[in-house]
Amino acid sequence: MADPIDKEIFDTLNLYRTNPEIAVIDLKNLKGCFNKDGLIAVPGETLLMTNEGVKAFDEAIKYMEKMQPVTPL
C-alpha cells in the first residue's frame, strides 16, 4: 500500500489536471508566502528555499493559466 503522502500527491496532481485553475490559485497563494529573504514562509510550516525563487512561480502560473483540463490519471 502506498504511503499517505503518495496518495496526497497523486490526488493533487489529478486535481490540477482536471482543474488547472485551482493550481493557479494555489501557486499564487504560495507565491505570496515568499519573505524578504526569498524563502517560502507558509504559516505553521517549515521554511522552504528554492533555487529559482518567485520567477519560477510566475512561469508556472503563466503556463497553468493556458492549460485546458485533461482527464485524471
N, C-alpha and C positions, 0 to 999 in steps of 0.2 A: 504494500500500500504506500502511496506517495505521502511525503511529509505535508502537513497543512500549508506550509509556505508555498510548496509546489502547486497545490490546488489554487491557492490565492493568486499566484502569478498567472496561471493558466486562465482562471476566470477573468482576471483583469484584462489580459490580452484579448480574450473573446469579447469582453465588454467594449474595448476600444475598437476592435474590428467591426463590430456591429453598430457602434455609436461613436464615431470619431469625434463628434462634438464634445463628448464627455472627456476625452483625452485632452482636448484643447482647454477645457475648464480646469482640469487637474494640473496641466502644465503651467497655465497662467497663475494658479494658486501657488504652486511650488516656486515659480519664478519670483513671486512676491515675498518669498521667505529668505532670499539672499540678504545677508547682513553686509555691513560696511567692509568686512574682511573678505568678502567673496565666498563665504560659507553658507550652506543652506541650513537655516535655523528654524526647523519646524518645532513649535512648542511641544514640549514633552518628549521629544525625540533626540537622539544623538546628532551632534553637528556633522554635516557631510561636506566634504571638499570635492570639487570637481576640477578636472584639468581644463575644460573648455569654458566654464562659467556661464554667465547669462546668455552669451551668444548662442550656445548650443540649444538653450531653451527657445530662443527666438526662432531659430531654424526649424526646430521640431514643431513649434506652434504653426509656423507658416506652412510646413508640409502637411500637418494634420488638418488644417483648415481646408485644404484642397481635396482631401480624401473622401471617397464615397464609401458608404457602408458595404461590407462584404460579409459573407457567411461565416459563422463561427467555425473554429477548428474541431 
